[in-house]
């Protein structure tokens, strides 16, 4: 995913899922988690990383609106690589 902030253009490669069960809701999870992180004061780069983690959990779930624990989210977030500058 590509983003732009005060530091310039950057990209974060999405982590590879163990399996893809269903992609329904992945975009919603990405957007929702990104906005939630921004409202908590995260930088845009951090927020997009959280969005990618939520999308990862969503596509690996057998249902389109999964519930997951804080530890599940932390594990998914650990798989998201650091942003890399493109400029």
N, C-alpha and C positions, 0 to 999 in steps of 0.2 A: 504494500500500500504506500502511496506517495502522499506526502504532506508538505505544508509550507508554514513556517513560523518566523519569528523575528530573526532567527539564525540562518534562515534560508530554506532551500529545498532539501527534503530528506526522504528516505524510504525505510520501511520496516518489512522485511520478508516474513510472510506468515509461516508459522511452524507447520511442519507436515503432520497431519493427523495419523493416528495409529490405524484408523479405519474411518470410512465415510458412510454413515448410516443414512443420513438425510440432510440435505442442505437447507430445508425449509427453516426459516427464522434466523439463519446465520447473519444476514445483513441487518436484521432488526437487533440482534444481539450485539453486533459490532457498533451500531449507532447508539444503542441504549447505554452500553457500558462506557463508551467514549464520552457521551454527554454526562453520565453520572460521575465519572472521574473528573471531568472539567468542573462540575459544580462543587466537588470536594477540594478544588484548588490545584489539581494536578496540571502539569504542563501539557501542551498539546501532544508532544511526543510520548509522554507517559500515558496519557489518556488513550491514544491510538493503540499502544501496547496492550492496555487493559481490554480495549475493544476486540483486538485480535485474539486474546485469550478467551474471551466470552464466545466469540465465533467458533473457535476451535472446540470448545466443550459442546457447543450446540450441534455441530456437524457430526460429532462422535456419538451423540445421544440417539436413542431409539425413538424418542418422541420429539416433536418440533418445539416444545417449550419446556426444556428440562429445568429441574431445580438441582442445584449443586451446592456443595458446602464450601466454606471459606478455604478449607485445605485443598479441595479440588481446584478451586480458582487459583490459589497460590501455585499449585503444581503446573497448571496450564500457563500461568504468567511466566514461570521460570523457563518455559520453552520458547518464549518470544524473544528473538534476538534484539540486540540494541539497535536503535536507529543509526543509519549511516547517511552522512551528508552527501548530497548529489551536486553541490555547487562548489 
